């Protein structure tokens, strides 16, 4: 009889832990997601912070950019910060986030964040950094250096014109040791000069 009670107690405890894990995993879908901003935008190692147009690029930096363009190596790097806010009363946890970035409704990049991310309950929020690195010449072949710089400034949210950008995220949660992936959650933003 004692063994049966112990066994039933173990099953009840396992069910409660699984239920808690399930609720935490499901809560990630109820979170609200927003594009919080862009950090550390750079092209070919030249920082785009505080640059609003091509005339503000320093002469030495322009030489670097021209050399990078001439050698067909025009790398863009930046971090897109996504803010997740949890309105529920249970912390939300995700083990992986697949992401894709669309510019003017065309996918230009995709990747994944392979780490556990937790969003605190009761209106708590977490910034999810999406690190982006790509060669602009491979993405947009045939464009001029100035066109690519303007596009990079728009992507970095410091340009003079506007572009429509979408970030699609697909969280993966683990329930009972099995990974379960939701559908894509789409965040839309029109990026314009500040």
Beta strands, then each sheet from edge to edge (+ up, - down):
strand 1: 32-43
strand 2: 46-47
strand 3: 75-86
strand 4: 92-94
strand 5: 96-103
strand 6: 106-113
strand 7: 117-119
strand 8: 124-135
strand 9: 163-175
strand 10: 178-181
strand 11: 185-191
sheet 1: 2+ 1- 3+ 8-
sheet 2: 4+ 7-
sheet 3: 6+ 5- 9+ 10-
sheet 4: 6+ 5- 9+ 11-
end
